[in-house]
Amino acid sequence: MKYNKKQTIMILEDDEDLAEGISLSLNSEDLEFVLCRTVAEAKDRLRQGAFDLLIFDINLSDGSGLDLCREVRKTSRIPIALLTAKDMELDIVKGLECGADDYITKPFSLMVLRARIRALLRRNTGEQQAEYSNSVFRFCFDTMEFYKEGKAIELSKTEQRILYLLVFNAGQILTRERLLEWVWPDSTEYVEDNALSVGIRRLRDKLEDTPSKPAYIKTVYGKGYVWEKC
């Protein structure tokens, strides 16, 4: 994939050698890295300019990458990946609950890190549209606010991603394979086949007047799903 501009990635990591090693190894003509060693420095750089991807270590000398992730997520949908020690499953769970898009366990290979970074950047590139509305719904994906007939609806991150692809491809049949690759780009092979079906069912429960007879999220048997234009 070619990009029109150089994409900027922040690495918040107090292990200076590790951060510089990542930057030097992955630096290219379309990627540049900004290295921060403290939460305070990262906050300052975030105020100064825009980033295409944030990579936060969890445990830092002056705070937590989890807290910063939670703070960023209040106002932005920029992709965030967390660096965590191997086998720290609780950190991974907390990170995803805070709004992180992915996690990377140490130690990691640069090949794996590069693939994860590219996947997150592709995801971000595809999410240029931020708001969808019709006579019934208003979905504000940048602020994560969703309404049906003026009433707020709570959606999980997975439900938001499924809905995003559906509504911005209204009238087009989306295969299960495409939806799986969009929602779980780095781990499709590990996702159970019914995970998508569960996500669709939960969306219907929240959006449809009669979930068993959907008017908006329709199944095209043998092909996939389609968001019916109103």
N, C-alpha and C positions, 0 to 999 in steps of 0.2 A: 504494500500500500504506500502511495506517495502522499505526502502532506504539503500543504501550501506554505506552512511556516514551521519554523523550528519549535518543537514542543518542549516545554520546560517542566522538569520534575524536581520536586523538593525531596531531599533525603534528610530526615531528622534522626540522627544517630550519633551517640556520644563516643562511640568507638571510631576515632578519626581515621585509623588505618583501614577499617572496613568500609567506611563511607567513601574514602578516596579511591579504594580499590574498585568499588562498584562504579563510580563515576568514570574512572580512567578506562575500565574494561568495556563499558557500555556506551561511552560517549561516541556520537556519530554526527553526520551532517544534518540529521533531522531531530536529534535529541540533545538537550543540554541539562546539566544537573546543578542544582543549588544545594550546597551542603550546610546544614545547621546542626549545632551540637547541643543546644538547649531549647526548651519549650519557649522561653522568652524570645530567643533569636528567631525561632520559627514564626511566632506571632507577628513579630516586627516585619519579617519578609512577606508574610501574607498580606499585611496592610499595604505594602509597597507595590505589589504587582500580582498578576494573575498566574496561576499554574494549571497545568493540564493533568497532573497526577501528584499525589502526596504519598510518601512512604514514611511511616512513623515507627520508630522503635517504641516498645511499650514502656520499659523502665528507663527513666532518664534522671539525671542528677537533680533537676529542679522541677520535676513533675512527672506526669504520666501521658504517654501517647494516647491512651484510651480517653482521658479527659479532653485532650485537644481534638481528637476525632469527634467526640460528642459535641464540642463547641462549634467546630467547623460545619458539622452536619445540620445545625440549626438554620443556617443561612445559605448553604451551598450543596450541590449534588456532585461536586468534583470527585472523581474516583480516589479512594483512599485504601492503601494496603498497609498492613501492620507487620512488623518484624517481631517474631517471638521465638523464644527458646524452644527447642524440640521437646515434645511431650507435655508442653504446658497447655493442656486442653482447655482449662478454665479460662486462660487468657484469650484463647481463640473464640470461645463462646461469648465472653464479655465484649470482645472487639466487634463481632458481628452484631451483637445487640446494640452497640454504640453507633452503628451505621457504617462500619467498614465494608468495603466491597470484596476484599480478599485478604488473605494472610500468607506470610512466607515464613517458614520455620528455618531457624539456623541449626546447623550449617546448611547452606544451599549451594547448588551449582550455578554458575553464571548463566549457563544455557537455560536452566529452568527460570531464573529470575528474568532474563530477557524475554522469554515467552510470556510470562505473567504480565510484565510491563506492557508488551505489545498488545496483549488481549485487553487490558484495561484501557489503553489509549484508543483502541478501535471502538470499544464500547462508548467511550466519551465522545468520539467523533460522530458516532451515529445519533447522539442525543442532542441535536441542535434545536429541535422544536421543544417548546416547554409547556404549551397550553393547548388543550383541546376543549371545545364546547359545542353543544347543540341545544336543542330546545329542552332537553332533559338533564344533561350532565354538564359539569364544568370540572375539568381535571387540570390542576396546576402542578406539573411534575417538578418544577424547580423548587417550589416551596412545600411540596408533598401535601397539598391540600386537595381534597376530592369531595365533590358535592353531587347529590342527586336531588333535583327539584329544590335546591337551596339548602338541603340538609347535609351536614358533614358525614363523611364515611371514612372509617379507619381502614387502611390497606397495609398489609405487610410489604416488605421490600420485594419479595418474590412476586406478589400480586401486582405491585406497581410495574415491574418489568414486563410481565406478561401483558398487562393492560396497555402499556406504552406501545409495544409492537403492534398490537391489534388495532388500536384507534388510529395510529398514524399510517396504517395500511388498510383503512376502512374499505370494505368491498372486495378485498383481495383474500384469497384462501392462503392461509399460512400453515405449512406442514408442521407436524409435531417435531420433526428434525430441526427445522429452522427455529422454532420457539425454544427448544431445548438448548441449542447452541447459543441463542441470545441470552437466555436467562442464566445458564450455567456454562459460560464459554470455556472455562479452564478445567471443568471436571465432568463433562457430559457423560463420559464412560462410567463414572461412579454414581450417577444419579439413577435411582430406580425409575422404571418407565411410568409408574403411576404417580410420580411427583408432579408432573405437568397436569395430569387429570385432576389431582387434588387441588392444585392452584386454580384451575379453570372452575371447578365446582365451587370453591370458596368465593371466587369473583362473582359467579352467578348468584350465590346466596346473598351477596351484598348489593348487587346492581340490578338484578332482574325483579320484576313484579311477581312473576311466577317462575322460580328457578327451574322447575321441571319442564317448562315450556318456554325456553329462552327466546327473547325477541331481539337481543343485542349480540350476545356471544353465541353464535350458532355453530353446531358441529356439521361439517361436510363429511359424511361417512366415507372412510377409505382415503381421505385426503388431508383433513386437518380442521382448522377453525377459521371463522371469519367474523369480523365486527360488522354488523349490519348497519348501513347508513340510515340515519333517521330522516 
